[in-house]
Amino acid sequence: MHELNEMKIEIRPIEALIPYARNPRVHNEAQIAQIAASMVEFGWTQPILVDGSNGIIAGHGRLQAARQLGLSKVPVIELAHLSETQKRAYVIADNQLTINAVWDDELLRIELEALREDEFSMPLTGFDEAELEELLSGEEITIGGQTDDDAVPDVQAQTIFTDQFHHAQLHERRRSQDNRPQVSLSESVHTRSGAFHVCDCLLHWAAVRDDSLSYAL
């Protein structure tokens, strides 16, 4: 039996990380916005995986979301034991193995209904409004995978981004009323390409200082 490799989580500067130039997985702006909103709600739950030279193996979307949130450091796990061939393979496997899973529609519906009853911000589950409506109504639904960059116009990405953070903001208010830890947000949020900006009313809370976004490792 192959022994498990020992893993160590480290905090490294974003600028030191090198995206894989041939990464075949595309993250459009709408999805990056969802990842960013998830980070604000849940904190960091998955470190970025890198090789011995800081080359990214998995976590390109998380890196882009971190840039969008204005972070300068991120948690990483170094997988220096992988060969060049293994790294290439894992870039693909890390994404495809997740896609190969399927939902138990009934259990998913039960969980979504419970979240709705708890007044949780439903878009933070990753489903859009149309999907949520069909899932909760009991109708059969085909949930699509990742779309190409040009499949989602900038205007739509801006709307989704703003909505995601708006839902997260409302949920943070509810959590603060329960005396739970609240994320402190302060700097401006923007995409790396500058394709869209969040309206001023969200800027007071929709960006993160490095020392205020908790790393849920």
Backbone torsions as a table, in degrees:
resi	resn	phi	psi	omega
1	MET	NA	133.8	-179.4
2	HIS	-71.6	130.6	-179.6
3	GLU	-74.5	145.7	177.6
4	LEU	-71.9	137.6	178.2
5	ASN	-75.9	148.4	-179.7
6	GLU	-79.5	129.5	-177.3
7	MET	-112.0	142.2	178.5
8	LYS	-133.8	127.3	179.2
9	ILE	-88.5	129.2	178.9
10	GLU	-126.0	157.2	174.6
11	ILE	-104.1	119.8	-177.1
12	ARG	-126.7	154.7	178.9
13	PRO	-65.3	140.1	178.4
14	ILE	-57.4	-41.9	-175.1
15	GLU	-65.7	-16.6	179.5
16	ALA	-82.0	-16.6	-176.6
17	LEU	-84.9	139.9	-175.4
18	ILE	-115.4	111.1	177.7
19	PRO	-61.6	147.9	178.0
20	TYR	-76.2	117.4	-174.6
21	ALA	-61.6	-27.2	-177.4
22	ARG	-105.8	23.6	177.9
23	ASN	-62.8	116.8	-176.3
24	PRO	-82.0	-7.1	-178.0
25	ARG	-88.3	124.7	-176.3
26	VAL	-100.5	133.4	176.0
27	HIS	-117.4	111.2	178.3
28	ASN	-80.9	170.4	-174.6
29	GLU	-62.8	-33.7	179.3
30	ALA	-64.1	-41.7	-179.4
31	GLN	-70.8	-38.3	177.2
32	ILE	-59.9	-38.7	177.1
33	ALA	-62.1	-40.2	178.3
34	GLN	-64.4	-41.8	179.4
35	ILE	-63.6	-42.5	179.2
36	ALA	-61.7	-44.5	178.7
37	ALA	-62.9	-37.4	178.1
38	SER	-64.7	-38.8	177.9
39	MET	-63.0	-40.8	179.1
40	VAL	-63.8	-40.1	-177.4
41	GLU	-76.0	-47.7	-170.8
42	PHE	-105.3	-11.2	-172.6
43	GLY	79.4	-171.1	177.8
44	TRP	-79.8	125.0	179.5
45	THR	-118.7	-17.6	-179.5
46	GLN	-135.0	108.7	176.6
47	PRO	-62.6	156.2	174.6
48	ILE	-76.4	138.3	-179.9
49	LEU	-97.1	127.9	-178.5
50	VAL	-129.3	163.1	174.9
51	ASP	-91.0	-171.0	-177.3
52	GLY	-68.8	-8.9	179.9
53	SER	-114.6	19.8	-179.3
54	ASN	70.0	15.9	174.6
55	GLY	-77.1	132.1	-176.3
56	ILE	-74.5	128.5	175.4
57	ILE	-99.5	-43.2	177.9
58	ALA	-146.6	138.6	178.4
59	GLY	118.0	20.9	178.8
60	HIS	-60.6	-39.7	179.1
61	GLY	-65.2	-40.8	179.0
62	ARG	-65.7	-36.1	177.6
63	LEU	-63.8	-44.9	179.3
64	GLN	-63.6	-39.5	178.4
65	ALA	-65.7	-39.0	178.8
66	ALA	-63.4	-40.1	176.3
67	ARG	-62.8	-41.5	-179.3
68	GLN	-62.6	-33.3	-179.7
69	LEU	-84.7	-2.9	177.1
70	GLY	81.7	18.6	179.8
71	LEU	-77.9	149.8	176.8
72	SER	-111.4	-12.9	178.5
73	LYS	-134.5	148.5	-179.5
74	VAL	-141.0	155.9	176.9
75	PRO	-78.9	137.9	-180.0
76	VAL	-135.7	158.0	169.6
77	ILE	-122.7	127.3	-179.1
78	GLU	-91.0	126.7	178.6
79	LEU	-111.3	63.9	-175.7
80	ALA	-69.2	-14.0	-176.6
81	HIS	-79.1	-12.6	-176.9
82	LEU	-77.6	140.1	174.7
83	SER	-77.9	169.9	178.7
84	GLU	-59.2	-40.5	179.6
85	THR	-66.7	-41.9	178.8
86	GLN	-64.5	-39.0	178.6
87	LYS	-62.1	-46.4	178.6
88	ARG	-57.7	-44.4	-177.6
89	ALA	-66.7	-40.0	-175.6
90	TYR	-72.2	-29.9	174.6
91	VAL	-54.7	-39.0	178.8
92	ILE	-80.5	-48.1	-175.4
93	ALA	-61.4	-37.9	-178.3
94	ASP	-57.7	-34.0	178.7
95	ASN	-87.7	-44.6	-173.5
96	GLN	-70.3	-35.4	-179.5
97	LEU	-62.6	-33.9	177.4
98	THR	-70.1	-41.7	180.0
99	ILE	-61.9	-32.3	-176.5
100	ASN	-69.0	-14.6	177.6
101	ALA	-75.2	156.0	178.6
102	VAL	-127.1	158.7	178.7
103	TRP	-89.2	143.5	164.2
104	ASP	-87.2	102.9	-170.8
105	ASP	-56.7	-39.1	-177.3
106	GLU	-68.6	-46.2	178.9
107	LEU	-66.2	-36.8	177.6
108	LEU	-62.4	-42.4	179.9
109	ARG	-63.1	-41.5	179.5
110	ILE	-61.8	-44.5	-179.6
111	GLU	-66.2	-41.9	179.2
112	LEU	-64.9	-40.4	178.4
113	GLU	-63.7	-38.3	178.8
114	ALA	-65.1	-40.7	177.9
115	LEU	-64.6	-40.2	179.4
116	ARG	-65.3	-40.5	177.9
117	GLU	-63.3	-31.8	178.0
118	ASP	-82.5	4.2	179.7
119	GLU	60.0	35.4	176.2
120	PHE	-76.1	151.6	178.8
121	SER	-71.5	99.8	-171.2
122	MET	-61.0	-35.5	178.4
123	PRO	-60.3	-20.6	179.2
124	LEU	-70.6	-8.1	174.6
125	THR	-77.6	-13.6	-179.8
126	GLY	100.2	-11.7	177.9
127	PHE	-88.7	144.1	176.3
128	ASP	-84.5	175.3	-173.8
129	GLU	-60.8	-41.2	-178.8
130	ALA	-64.5	-43.0	179.3
131	GLU	-64.4	-43.2	179.3
132	LEU	-62.2	-41.2	-179.5
133	GLU	-62.2	-43.8	-179.4
134	GLU	-70.4	-41.2	179.6
135	LEU	-62.8	-43.8	-177.8
136	LEU	-75.5	-19.8	178.1
137	SER	-85.1	-11.8	179.2
138	GLY	89.8	3.0	179.2
139	GLU	-77.6	152.7	178.2
140	GLU	-71.8	135.9	-176.4
141	ILE	-139.2	141.3	174.0
142	THR	-102.8	115.7	-177.5
143	ILE	-93.5	117.5	-176.0
144	GLY	-74.6	167.4	178.0
145	GLY	-96.0	-155.1	-177.1
146	GLN	-70.1	136.1	176.4
147	THR	-96.6	165.3	177.5
148	ASP	-72.9	161.4	-179.3
149	ASP	-54.1	-43.7	-174.5
150	ASP	-83.3	4.7	179.7
151	ALA	-82.3	-15.9	-179.6
152	VAL	-121.4	110.2	-179.6
153	PRO	-60.9	157.0	-179.6
154	ASP	-57.9	-37.7	-178.6
155	VAL	-62.9	-42.2	179.1
156	GLN	-66.8	-41.6	178.4
157	ALA	-60.2	-40.4	179.7
158	GLN	-63.5	-42.5	-179.2
159	THR	-63.4	-45.9	-179.7
160	ILE	-64.1	-43.4	179.7
161	PHE	-59.0	-49.1	-179.2
162	THR	-63.8	-42.7	179.6
163	ASP	-62.7	-43.4	-179.3
164	GLN	-58.7	-47.6	-178.5
165	PHE	-71.0	-30.5	177.4
166	HIS	-64.4	-44.1	177.9
167	HIS	-63.5	-41.8	-180.0
168	ALA	-64.1	-37.6	179.1
169	GLN	-62.0	-47.0	179.7
170	LEU	-61.2	-39.7	-179.6
171	HIS	-68.5	-36.2	177.4
172	GLU	-62.2	-38.1	178.6
173	ARG	-62.3	-41.9	179.6
174	ARG	-64.5	-41.0	-178.9
175	ARG	-66.0	-36.8	-179.5
176	SER	-65.8	-29.5	178.0
177	GLN	-69.1	-23.1	177.9
178	ASP	-92.3	10.3	-179.3
179	ASN	61.0	31.9	175.9
180	ARG	-90.5	160.4	180.0
181	PRO	-57.4	135.8	-177.8
182	GLN	-116.9	135.1	-179.2
183	VAL	-73.4	132.8	178.0
184	SER	-93.8	126.1	-174.2
185	LEU	-126.1	138.7	-171.8
186	SER	-147.4	-36.2	-172.8
187	GLU	-93.5	174.7	-176.0
188	SER	-76.8	151.2	-179.6
189	VAL	-111.8	134.8	179.5
190	HIS	-158.1	160.9	174.2
191	THR	-82.9	158.4	179.8
192	ARG	-60.7	-36.4	-178.2
193	SER	-82.5	-9.1	-178.8
194	GLY	71.2	23.8	-176.3
195	ALA	-67.3	-30.9	177.1
196	PHE	-154.5	159.0	178.8
197	HIS	-129.8	148.5	178.3
198	VAL	-79.3	145.7	-178.4
199	CYS	-62.4	155.3	-173.6
200	ASP	-56.0	-30.9	-176.7
201	CYS	-65.0	-20.0	179.9
202	LEU	-96.3	-14.5	-173.8
203	LEU	-65.6	-21.6	-179.5
204	HIS	-69.2	-20.7	-176.7
205	TRP	-133.8	-15.0	-169.9
206	ALA	-90.0	22.7	173.2
207	ALA	-138.7	160.6	-167.8
208	VAL	-127.7	133.1	170.0
209	ARG	-82.3	153.0	-176.3
210	ASP	-57.4	-33.8	-174.8
211	ASP	-92.1	5.6	-175.4
212	SER	-116.5	-14.1	175.6
213	LEU	-93.4	113.4	-175.2
214	SER	-69.7	140.1	176.2
215	TYR	-92.1	105.1	179.9
216	ALA	-85.5	83.9	-172.7
217	LEU	-95.4	NA	NA
